[in-house]
Amino acid sequence: MASRVALVSCVKQKCGAAAPARDLYVSQLFRGLRRYAETHADIRYILSAEYGVLRPDQVVDPYERTLNTMPKRDRLAWAEKVEQQLLGLLPAGAEVILLAGQRYREDIEPFLRKSGYSVSVPLQGLQIGKQLQRLKQVSKRRERRTAVPNAGLEGTLDRQAITSLLIEHGQLVFSGPLEFVPFTQIRKADELLNDLQAHPHAYVLACVMDRQIKAEKAWVIPFRFAQKLGTFAFSRLAELTLDEVRDLMTKPEPLHRFTEGMSKNFHAAVGLIKEKYNGNAAKIWEGKPSSADVVYRFLEFQGVGPKIATMAANILARHFKVPFKDYYSIDVSADVHVRRVFGRLGLTDPEDSIEAVIYRARALHPEFPGLFDYPAWEIGRNWCRLQSPLCGDCYMKEVCPSRAGSSG
Ligand code: SF4
């Protein structure tokens, strides 16, 4: 089995005298990272802004240097030196766990990948507070698992650990700050979809278009429509006849694979927003409604089924931070990624139906089953590929019964 090597970046707070590198740094974050490295890796090194790569037992003097304030040119020189050191230290085929801030990773991570090492960054994207929280949870979970001697409980514990880890990741996104959501590859299209204040109908109409084509293609339709029409103001959309919608949807190039059906759905959706919500689609989710109300309101749109309706409510809650009274009725949208990941994690049978995945999520986290949606989708999309999953990079690898190299 490949060696696991943890690379932990140095921190500002240090003790006042020369010490072995593992004891030189005294911040809470460093101690948490050190503990993580000690329990998850066979070999550990410290990435020091002053000295480059340090062995934990290497005695060094304290210093002030940090990559966080270093000019780019100096950071590049530092990275070059570290890369040379690492080439001499890393065993062939090692799995590298990078426990380092962005500045320490920016050049090292691509270098490692290019050099053929598998790399995982378990705390990627987390602010310091969240990193501490995660480290604490991981350490507690480990303590709990090692404290139970009864091997017969292992399966149950693994499922608990898997569920907690998914919930933890789902919660981080759910409780995180409001951020711009990149739905498509086109910035202007995404700006329109993110503009829930002035164009809430763009979000709703994108959901209505999300059928039988790739999501990225469907979600760009409001923007393409606006380009052709010169505006996406609701008052203008409400004036369009079905024939005009069909023309815009079809010419000069078709916006959807099923232009006839989608033109009708689009036209009907505009009509529903006009009649029921007085032209303001934000009324679908305003006033802290229950999740069931929001899902039901999306289901009222022609062509929208439960999968899209729950996805629409989930994105509003998770990414746009729209407050709901409860989250019971937001299910997972069990697409291929979610189904594959649930299956490989042993939460469902790989052959199980979409309904089985939905009900399993309800059973595991009834207060908000849809919380599993994003982490499972993200794992499926980034690492848990159909062929050759990248288990070395996946944050579930510690608990996953199907990870590559696992006997279970
Ligand atoms: S560890 Fe591997 S098999 Fe398990 S979820 Fe991650 S990528 Fe998939």
Residues whose N, C-alpha, C, O or C-beta is under 5 A from the ligand:
A	BS01	SF4	R344 W383 C384 P389 L390 C391 C394 M396 K397 C400 S402 R403 A404
